[in-house]
Amino acid sequence: MYIVGYPESQTHWLAYLLAYCLNTEYYDLDSPNNLPNDEDVKSYLQGNLTHPSYQAQLGKIIRTNALNISQQDQTAIVYMVRDGRDVMLSSYYRQQSFMGKANPHVSQKTFISKAYRKLGLKKLSTQLELSPFSQFLQNHVSEWVSHVNTWLAHQPSVIIRYEDLLTIPEETLASLMMRLGIEVSPEIIQEGLGIFNRKYLSEHRLIKSKKKDIGNPGDWEKYFSKQETIYFQQIAGQVLCTLGYESEI
């Protein structure tokens, strides 16, 4: 079974939970050696647990961010989505943390505005107003839209929203199991959520950037400028509506 999503949609979390609940092996198609360092936690992702296993029925849990995959006709695909604005925010800070830059979200406009005021100038050029984050949006929003639309066209077996998994995890997982046609006890689901809980995710940076907590739904509202919000809506507004993050206009 494939767990697919655009980067920063938190596919790792869902894949870990399903590997435990379904008692199957976990495999990262993009990074085969990418497993938790904690040996106890790693043991939960290798199958061979005491509760019922569904590996014979569903196969391994295979996580990927790929746009296309080679699959057998009957392989289940779970597509995980997240509000694209929060995805862009997480992706940006993740990139900046790898690059080792401090205060990456400070807008060029803020700094240059102060300089212009000192010089007695009132207006900035459009080019100077463009912050690093705005540039990031322009480079990646269409990519997110393409990824979502491509996978929705593939008609995945189930679509899971990160926000639902975060706020109503038991109900979301139970509904997912039902859609897959399998029965997993509420106790097993609760055990999985207890192991891969919010504290674990924060400690392992699955829902937290290096310096900023940006894993909560709607955190984008604290960072997006009005212009960035409008730009994202113009490019991705229809996808937001399709996924239920915005109402139809």
N, C-alpha and C positions, 0 to 999 in steps of 0.2 A: 504494500500500500504506500502510495506517495503522499507526502505532506509538502505542498508547494506554496510559495508565496514570494512576493518581491522582498528584497533585502530590508531588514528592520521591521518586518511584519510579525516577528516573534515566532517563526515556525519552529525554532529549536524547542521552545517551551511545549508547544502542542505535541511535537514528535516525542519528547521525553515522556510526557504524560501518557500518550497512547502506547508507547513501548512498555511502560509499566503495567497499565491497565489491561492490555491485551496479551501481556507476557510473551513478547516477541523481541527479536533482535532489532537493534537500532543501527542504521547505517546512514552516514552523511555522504551523499553523492558528490557534493562540491568539495568537501574536505574529509576524505576517508579517515584521517587520523584525528579528527576533531571530536574528542570525547572529554567528559569532565575529568579533572585530575584526581578528584576524590574517589578512591577505590571502592568505597561502600556505595557511593552513588552510581559509579560505573557499573557495578554489579546488577543494578536494577534495569540496565539497558541491554542485557545479553540474553534474555529469555531464561529458561530453566528455573523460574520461580515456582512457588508452591501452588499458586492459584491457576485456574484454567488458562490454557494458551490457545490463541487463535492464529498462530503463525501458519498452520497448514491451510487455513481457510483464506487468510488475507495476505500472507507473505510477510516479509520483514517490513519494518517501518523505515521508509527511505525518504530522507529530508533533502530538499533542493530548492534553490532559487531560480533554476533554469527556466527559460522561456519555452523550451520544447524538450520533450524527453521521449526516449524509445520505450514503449510499453506494450504489454500484451492487452488484448481487447478487454479482458475481464478485470484488469487491475484497477482497484479503487483509487480514486484521486480525491484528496481533501485539499481544497484551496483556502488558504488563510489570508484574510484581508485586514487592513487597519486603515484608519483615516489617513489619507495620503498626505495631509498637512503635517500630521505627527510623524509620518514616515520620513518626510523630507527633513524635518527638524532633527530626528534621530540620526539620519544618514549624514547630515551635515556635521553634527558634532562628533560622530564616530570618525569621519574623515579627518576632522581637525585634530582629534586626539592622536590619531596615527601620525599626523604631521608634526605634532608637538608644539602647536601654536597656542599662545596664551590669549585668553579673552577673544576667541575667534568671532564672536557675534557682534562685537562693537562695530557699528556702522561707520563706513568711511564718511558718510554724510554728516554724522555728529561731529567728528573731528574737524572736517573741513569747514563746517558751518561756523565753528568757533574762530577758525583762522580768518574766514571772510568777514566776520563781524569785527574783528580787530582791525581789518583793513578798511572797514567802512563800506564793504560791498554787500549787496542784498540778495543777489540771485546766483545760484550754482548751476553749472551745466548739467544736463541729464546724465552725462557719462560719469561725472564726479559724484552724483547722488546715488549711483548704483553700489550697494553694499556687497561684500563678499557672499552673503547669504542670498541676496537677490540674484546674483550671478549663478549660484548653485541651483536655485529654483529654475532659472531659464534653461539650464543644462540638463535637468533631470525630471521635471514634471511630466513631460511628454513620454519619457521612458516608463514611468510608473503607469500612466494611462494605457500605454501599449501593452504592458505586461498584464494588467488586469483584464483588459478587453480580450486579449488573446486567450487567456485561460477561461474566461467566462464563455467564450465561443466554443471551447473544448467541452463545455458542459460537465464540470467535475461532479463527482458523486455527492459531495457535500461542500458547502461554503461556510466557513467559520469566521466570525469577526473577533479580532483580538479583544475588543472592548467587552464583548459578551463573556469571553473566557475569563477576563479579569474580574468582572463584577458579579457574574452569576455562574461560576465555574461548574458546580455540580449539575445544574440544569443544562448547561451547554454541552458538557461531555455526555450526559445521559441521552440527550437528543441526538448527538452524533452517533452514539452506539446504536440507537434505534434506527437511524437512517441507514446504517451499515448492515442492519439485519442481525445484530448480535446482542446478547444479554450479558452485561457486566454488572455485578452487584454494586449497590451504593457504597458498601464498605470498601470495596477495592478502589472505587473512584476517589473516595475520601482519603484513602491511604496514599494514592498517587499525588493528590493535591497537598498532602501533608509533607511529602518528601520534596516535591518540586514546588515549593511555596514562594510567596512574594519575597521573603527574606533571602531565600536561595538565589532567586533570579537577580535581585539587586546585588548580592555579593559577587555574582558571576557576570555582571554587566549585561544581562539579557534584556533588562528593561531600565537600564540606567547608564547614562554616559559617564565618562571618567570624572567629570566635575559637576555635572548638573543632573538633577533628577528630572528626566523628561519622559518618563514612562506612563504618566497618567493621561487618560483620554482628554483631549482638549487643551493640552499644554501649549499647542501651537499658538493659541490666542494671546499668550503672554509674550510672544516673540515676533510674530508676523506684523509687519507694518500694514497700513491700510492699502498701500499700493501692491504689496506682495499678496495680500488676501484677494484683491481684485484680480490680479494676474492669475493666481491659482484657479480661481473660480472660472475665469475665461477659458482656461485650457482643460481643466478637469472637472468642471461643474457637473456635467452630465454623469460622469462616473460616480461622483459623490452621491448623486441622487439615486443611481442604480443600486448602490451598496447601502443606501439608507442613512447616509451621514448628513444629507440635506434634503429638504422637501422640494418637490417639483415646483419650478417657478411658473 
